[in-house]
């Protein structure tokens, strides 16, 4: 009987983590996402006691574009998710998928032992990897 290989979050996460300040405008966020080819930005902590946030394309669509709000007059902090769900890199993707599904999320921040962001993992990445 062969043992099934465990796939960890670290093996499927994207290490392309882009940051933005809480006071940046949504227009700034949209430009940064477009230029970097990403669909989410980590919103920086104000200090070591604060938590990271996350702004995703779907947040912009739902909170800014659909209600016809001007992106240059809306700040990232108004539409971001905070605190963001964070996962350790060594977590089995099987449990990471369960956690994201339980909270109805599409992605999570991957953090090291010092709570510093080292990647982003998406349901898509984990589900497609599980099919291997």
C-alpha positions in Angstrom: 0.0 0.0 0.0 1.5 3.3 -1.1 1.3 6.4 1.1 -0.2 9.5 -0.4 2.2 12.4 -0.7 1.2 15.4 1.4 1.2 18.7 -0.5 1.8 21.8 1.6 0.7 25.4 1.1 4.3 26.3 0.5 4.4 24.1 -2.6 1.4 25.8 -4.3 1.5 29.4 -3.0 2.5 32.4 -5.2 5.4 34.2 -3.8 4.5 37.4 -5.7 3.1 39.4 -2.8 2.4 43.0 -3.7 1.7 45.5 -0.9 -0.2 48.7 -0.7 -0.8 51.3 2.0 -4.2 51.6 3.7 -4.6 55.2 2.6 -3.9 54.6 -1.1 -6.9 55.1 -3.4 -8.7 52.3 -5.1 -7.5 53.9 -8.4 -3.9 53.4 -7.2 -4.7 49.8 -6.3 -6.2 49.1 -9.7 -3.2 50.5 -11.4 -0.8 48.5 -9.3 -2.8 45.3 -9.8 -2.9 45.9 -13.6 0.9 46.7 -13.8 1.9 43.7 -11.7 -0.6 41.2 -13.2 -2.1 40.3 -9.8 -5.6 40.2 -8.5 -5.0 41.0 -4.9 -2.8 43.3 -2.8 -1.7 42.9 0.8 -2.7 46.0 2.8 0.2 46.8 5.1 -0.1 46.9 8.9 0.1 50.3 10.6 2.4 48.8 13.3 3.5 45.5 14.8 0.2 45.1 16.7 -2.0 45.7 13.7 -3.2 43.0 11.3 -2.7 42.7 7.5 -5.6 43.4 5.2 -6.3 42.2 1.7 -7.9 43.9 -1.2 -9.1 41.7 -4.1 -10.5 42.6 -7.6 -13.9 41.3 -6.5 -13.9 43.8 -3.6 -13.3 46.6 -6.1 -16.0 45.3 -8.4 -18.6 44.9 -5.6 -17.8 48.0 -3.5 -16.6 50.6 -6.1 -17.4 49.7 -9.8 -20.9 48.2 -9.3 -22.2 51.1 -7.2 -20.5 53.6 -9.5 -18.2 55.1 -6.9 -15.2 57.0 -8.2 -12.0 54.9 -7.6 -9.9 58.0 -7.1 -12.1 59.0 -4.1 -12.3 55.7 -2.3 -9.5 54.6 -0.1 -8.3 51.0 0.1 -9.1 50.8 3.9 -12.8 51.4 3.0 -13.2 48.2 1.0 -10.4 45.8 2.2 -10.9 42.7 4.2 -9.2 42.9 7.6 -8.0 40.9 9.3 -7.1 38.5 6.5 -7.0 34.8 7.0 -3.4 33.7 7.2 -2.0 30.2 6.9 1.4 28.6 7.8 3.4 27.4 4.8 3.7 23.9 6.2 -0.1 23.3 6.3 -1.4 20.5 4.3 -3.5 21.9 1.4 -6.3 19.6 2.2 -6.9 21.5 5.5 -6.2 24.9 3.9 -8.9 24.2 1.3 -11.3 23.2 4.1 -10.5 26.4 6.0 -11.0 28.7 3.0 -14.3 26.9 2.1 -15.5 27.2 5.6 -15.1 31.0 5.6 -16.3 31.4 2.0 -12.9 32.8 0.9 -11.0 32.4 -2.4 -7.5 33.1 -1.0 -5.4 33.4 2.1 -2.1 35.1 3.1 0.8 32.8 3.9 2.9 34.0 6.7 6.2 32.9 8.3 6.8 32.4 12.0 7.2 36.2 12.5 3.9 36.9 10.8 5.6 38.4 7.7 3.8 37.7 4.4 5.7 35.2 2.2 3.0 34.3 -0.3 -0.7 34.1 -1.3 -2.5 30.8 -1.8 -5.8 30.5 -3.7 -8.4 27.8 -3.8 -7.8 27.5 -7.5 -4.1 26.7 -7.0 -4.8 24.1 -4.3 -7.7 22.4 -6.0 -5.9 22.0 -9.3 -2.8 20.8 -7.5 -4.9 18.2 -5.6 -5.8 16.7 -9.0 -2.2 15.7 -9.7 
